[in-house]
């Protein structure tokens, strides 16, 4: 079993918002996602889709996109991005998945998962630049809320690790997934970064970034390694978490 991640799929099978308008790198992106996904992901694998999953404005509008993901190999853990307007309560989403017969979709939200030797946690995060955040948004209040959600996720991760270690498992790796980067350029979201450090997280995966062609595939910061997962930066191919 392997763990992969791919964020910012921006699926639009029913919403009429194709990403091709953002440049040639997005040409045929849904077809490319499917082809590349099937080339690397097996049925026993798990893929974290870390936000901006679908352009749908509601669960009903996102149904075609969610059905597309469900049809692909492997289990999928969906996180929330800033464009996931279809996102609602976890209970409603899980119920919707069941009603529609989606058997491979789960939600990464205030919780954690043990995937083989990985302990998976994460949250959405928030904008790295106040200038690009929604007008009128209380930056500090939202960051505090995201820190609370990350705390819940990391607490669940710790329980999973403790239970696994009681059963004699060793060599477990904690990994955290965000939509917004907790660190980007000169920006550091201190509440989130400090919490990650407190819990000993060494690998962090983030998306959201599209336009910055200079973005490195990975970088180190305060003992943690950060990896970009935006679909267009990964040539629309799920990234293997090592």
C-alpha angles and dihedrals in degrees: 000000000000134000122226136175134205122166135185098036089157092197115196108175092139106012099071095229105121116184093221088095087072094065145291093292087073096052110131090354098156092052090047092050091053096045095046094042092053090048095059110019123077129198092259094052129094127224123197109211099200105202142304087066099154140007090222115127093211139017088263092053090047094049096098091049093047090048089052091053091045090055093057122089120273139020117301127211110197123209127190125258132185092262097048096106089156089068114113135154118329091240093054092048094049090047091049091051090052093047091051094045095246103158103171102051126100136165128244101204127125088342144077139221137211108225109183103294094349129091106207123205137152152124140214100266121194142265117303091213122050089206092065096041118104112283113263095016114143098235098193094044093052093046089051090051092050090048088054091051091048089050090055091048094048091047089055089047091054091052091051091050093048092049092048092049090050086058089054100259117148137178095048118165124209114215128179127206126203136173095212117047112252086206124033126156107314093345120103121177093212099191092055096040093049091050091051090050092048090056094046096245110169102173123054127179124199140173136179095096115110114143100050103095090181094065112127119229088239141356138182127240128173094338096315129106117221124202128192115229105178107139095234091052090052095048086249092293123127111250118233112234108223 
